[in-house]
Amino acid sequence: MKTAKELRAEARAALSGNWAKAVVCSIVMVLVAIAVGAFYMYRNISVDEAMATSDPMGYLKLVGWPMLLFLVGGIFLLYPLQFGYYNAFRQLLKEGDADLTNNMFRNTFSRWGRNVWGYFLMTLFIFLWAMLLYIPGIIKAFSYAMTPYILKDYPELSANQAINLSIKMMKGHKFDLFYLFLTFIGWAILAVFTCGIGYLWLTPYMSTAMAAFYEDVKSSYVAQ
């Protein structure tokens, strides 16, 4: 396995000359997420705690439907959009294809139903494990982390089979991915002090490094 330093170097090399496109792609993703949540936030902002206590049915009417729409939007749009985002940066790393925003949407809506189902199962399984104890939920999140790339790489696999393959690939490598994320902690702290704007650069950097990690762990798994 490559070291975290080598994976970060690969990510920087892929992003060299493409940072502006990477930032634009991140902005577009953030704007879509804001649009999905805007209606719920608008309706919820006018509801106070007193109303929730005095008029429960009115509260559900004002907040319940927007919350449902928000959840549906999250599952059917934001889940596959995240899939598209990750794989756009993998295409940049592997193929040198810097058309990041267009690739994000192409990946999002290619085999859309399967992507939605894959992300839904991942989230459900992690949630169920976290219900037992918080730590098992974190461990399982790392076990399932390669699923978005596997869904793209192996279209013949079902969503559940892709998750199981991710578990196999990540056997013995969960700490490697955890350590890779840990090496970004300094940048994450700095991004906080920019009121979050720095994440527009940090997220592509981390996503490309994670794609490099997938390519490495996949090669190791195939070799075995």
Secondary structure, 3 states (H helix, E strand, C coil): CCCHHHHHHHHHHHHCCCHHHHHHHHHHHHHHHHHHHHHHHHHHCCCCHHHHHHCHHHHHHHHHHHHHHHHHHHHHHHHHHHHHHHHHHHHHHHHCCCCHHHHHHHHHHCCHHHHHHHHHHHHHHHHHHHHHCHHHHHHHHHHCCCHHHHHHHCCCCCHHHHHHHHHHHHCCCHHHHHHHHHCCHHHHHHHHCCCCCCHHHHHHHHHHHHHHHHHHHHHHHHHC
